[in-house]
Amino acid sequence: MSDLPHVYHVITLKKYPIYKISDLKGKRVSVGAPGSGTEYKTSLVLPLLGVKYEDMKVYRLSFAETAEALKNGTIEVGIWSVAPPASSVMDLVTTHEVRFIPFSEDEIKKVTSTYPFYGRIVLKANTYKGQIEDVPSISVWNSIVCHKDTPEDLVYQVTKALFTNKEALVGVHRMAEYTTPEVSAKESPIPVHPGALRYYKEIGIIK
């Protein structure tokens, strides 16, 4: 089942004339650490939107390294795929004015129609210091996965415990506000376990 979204962040400093995805051409860009989820997602998304790796000076940096490289001018754009607020981005915005690059509606439709595991999402205003506007973006949902032979009652109890203790989850991570039975059932990229399905039927979101 899906629990919370990893939101695609494309960030530059305000001093750079970079306002849209196509502006990444010719720029120094951190696409994520080697072998990371961010780098893999970037390798799918940017070429689809007309920005190939050979169009950029590519750096493969961790989140912390990406923030530091933006600070010291090594790169002009950093990419994160992470559940916000990301600590490295929070650190960056405390000392530098940044711009969050939005996806256009056409870009979002192109990505989500090509890769159905992506969805449209909005990085809400004031998620980060200085971010005064909503930022349209794309996301991939984190999923809780178990073996298909895990006992049905165990999965039912775990699923029920998660959704009946949502306040505690939000207290740990604010993006858990997205963790709902409706989203969990709808966004699952793999078959739903019978134990989880039992809970969804019990509360009436699946017949």
Secondary structure, DSSP 8 states (H G I E B T S, - for coil): -EEEEEEEEEEEETTS---SGGGGTTSEEE--STT-HHHHHHHHHHHHTT--GGGSEEE---HHHHHHHHHHTS-SEEEEEESSS-HHHHHHHHHS-EEE----HHHHHHHHHH-TTEEEEEE-TTSSTT--S-EEEEEEEEE----TTS-HHHHHHHHHHHHT-HHHHHHH-GGGGG--HHHHHHH-SS---HHHHHHHHHTTS--
